[in-house]
Amino acid sequence: MNEKTIQRIKKLQALAERGVGGEKTTAQKKLAKLLKDNGINSLDELQKEEYEYTIFSYNGKHEIKLLRQCMYKVMGAKSDRTAYKPYGRRQKIGIYCTKAQKIEIELEFEFYRNVFYEELSTFMDAFIQAQKIFPEDAPVGDYDEFNERDMKIAFMATGIERRSRAAMIEESEAGNEKTKTTGS
């Protein structure tokens, strides 16, 4: 049983019962959807240690890595987290977990996936700066005031190796010449 999941749901339930205005309505809807989506009729069901095969969806190689890490976080290092690829299903993996673990994995994955894509946007800006992917006549910005995001991008950009197409072509040609001379 995952105590954190049960505590989160109980907090959501308390907010649904005692919240004010829109906060209460939102909590009620979220709680009802969460329980309905997971086939749970009462909170007592969450405390059962019954493992069942559960399928999770993801999109792409980054999300599967993130999903597996969320499974690891929720289920613990000593648990059996053997993931199975359902036959004929793309971008889905299944594991045996409890209903509480399922909910916790879904909440963790949703949260970290959103954070990942926010950070990915920052990384993309840093990558563009590091690689200098803009025209030579592009206006140079005035950096009298750096905001926190600008500083983050600048620090990220310094850690990214700068590459150029011309250097890659030269390396490739040098490798081909070396192969020709050593292959004869």
Secondary structure, DSSP 8 states (H G I E B T S, - for coil): --HHHHHHHHHHHHHHHH--HHHHHHHHHHHHHHHHHTT-SSGGGGG----EEEEEE--HHHHHHHHHHHHHHHH-TTS----B--TT-TTEEEEEE-HHHHHHHHHHHHHHHHHHHHHHHHHHHHHHHHHT-S-TT------SS--HHHHHHHHHHHTS----HHHHHHHHHHHHHHHHHHH-
